[in-house]
């Protein structure tokens, strides 16, 4: 019976079915779009959030950052305790927002805005000073 209908209607059912499948696939693809939400980073925007961008392949530059974090922890234990670490693979998701060209880096984000940034090869003092200044501000 289907074969007779197919012959009489010139394969309209198959054309309609293939069109339906294409439309369904497009809907699935569009609904799976990983568009960015209003929150640029998935962190609490009401607190000053420390973010450490770490790159294990550049570990020789990270020693000063680890020492700086130890220094910062003495004065700002909660900020360091709540610090988020992002590796380079994940940081690509946020590169537009973070505007960091090189790792390692420490940032302070508050209300979805970067309020302090230190990146690249720096001394412990050059890392601690701007971060501490921002963490001290009310």
Steps between C-alpha positions, in 0.01 A plus 500: 500500500780743591680416177192594295461825691871571455476440125187713467635795699855498364670441835340801673494311829875438488565864413277611787666256737850613405396864540357421843824327603709799385277741693523285814880485474520878461280548806722267702815679388358844577371393842844361589668834431738580784425869501628707788264600772488841663743375761837500330664286766329244720616665823331700773493853361434658841845415638849578378596175332864400454563307180829326435570407139754223526701341223696196609717523189630836626567385856832689521302828492240381748733475802465873569121468472492217754718705736272799447194289582667390823560866588144598409359215706657646816294820467203384290440136597138490380582651161773243439288217639222587252739554208411331173771343289449476125734301280582622147260255334205637693617861489431509126129511585558829681778660293276773360409606851835440667711675234809313621767437242732284709498269798552484789267773620308606805188711463249647736146505362221695667151550354611327178775757452872446522623739768863377519725297273855373527635269232818374348839491664484720813664511842310405816469866599375599152230236535397564861488881488215562248297202622527606865407858410175387340418250775545779759249729329148487636 
